[in-house]
Amino acid sequence: MRARWLLHALVKNSLLAMMPTPNFSQMSNLLNEDQQKDWLRRQRTAENTLAIQALGGTEPNEETIGYFQRYVRGEITLAKAIGQVREQMAQEHTAFRQYLNRGSSMV
């Protein structure tokens, strides 16, 4: 319970905003308080989404992180970021299947 209180205090005092995250760039100092809260909410959502993806067995690549960075900055919606990742993954899987099929037709 103490850890939860400490985390709440860090977020409330915006100390967490100054800490870099493993995947995303640091928040701008020019944002007002509401914008900072929105940034942190989007960043937590993006980090959680990437963690869920990794738990599913797919580590996020630079392109995926780039889509979610745009979401964190507020440039695109979460639905748009997820849609772009799905499209990217579909293209990667198609290319991989074509590679596998090419190898099996050579036998």
N, C-alpha and C positions, 0 to 999 in steps of 0.2 A: 504494500500500500504506500509506503514511503517513496518508492521509486516512481509510482504514478504521480504522486504529489510533486516530486522534484521535476519530472518531465513537464507537467502542467505549468509549473513556475517558470521553467526555461522558455517554453513557448510563449507564455503570457508576457514575459519580459523581453521577448525577441532575441534572446541570446542564441537560441537555436538557429535563427535566421543567418547568423554570422558564420555558422559552422558549414563547411563544404560537405556535400554529400558525394558518395562514390560515383554517382552517375550524372549529376547535373551541376551546371555552373552556379555560382553564388548569386544571390539576389542583389539587385541594384540598391544602393543607398538612397536613391532618389524617389523610391516608392513611398506613398503615404501609408498610414497604419492599416487602412482597409485593403489596400493593394498588397501589403505585406502578408496579411492574413490569407488573402486569396491565393497568393503565390505559395505559401506554406501548405495550404490545403491541397492545391494541385500537385505540389511536389510529393506530399505524402501519398496521394492517390497514385501518382506515377510510380513511385518507389514500390508501393504494394503491388501494383499491376505487374511490374517487372519481376518481383519476387515470386508471384504466382506463376508467371511464365517459366521462370527458372525451376520451380518445383515440378512443373509439368515436363521437365527434361529439355527445355530449349533455352539456352543462355542467350540473353539479348546481345545482338551485335551493335556496331556503331550506328548503323542506319536506324535500327529500332530505337536506340537511345536518343538519336536525333529527332525522331518523331515526337517522343515524349518530352524532350527539351522544349520543343515548340509549344506543346500543351502547357508545360509548366510556366512558360513566359506569357501564356494567354493568347498566343497567335492562332491556335486552332482548338477545337473542342476535343474532349476525351474520345467521343465517338469517331471523330475524324482520325485521330492518332491510332486508335485500335483498328480502324478500317485500313489505314495505310500499312500497318504491320501485317494484317491478314493478307493483304494483296502481295506484299513482299514475300511472305512465307509461302503463299500459293505459287508464286513464280519460282522460288527456290526449289519447292517440291517438284514442280513440273520439270525443271531443268535436271534435277537429280533422277527422276523417273526416266527421262529421255536418255540420260547417260547410262543408266542400268539397262534399259532396253537395247541400246546400241551395243553394249557389251554382250548381251545374251544372243543377239542376232549374228554375231561374228563367230559363234561356236559351231 
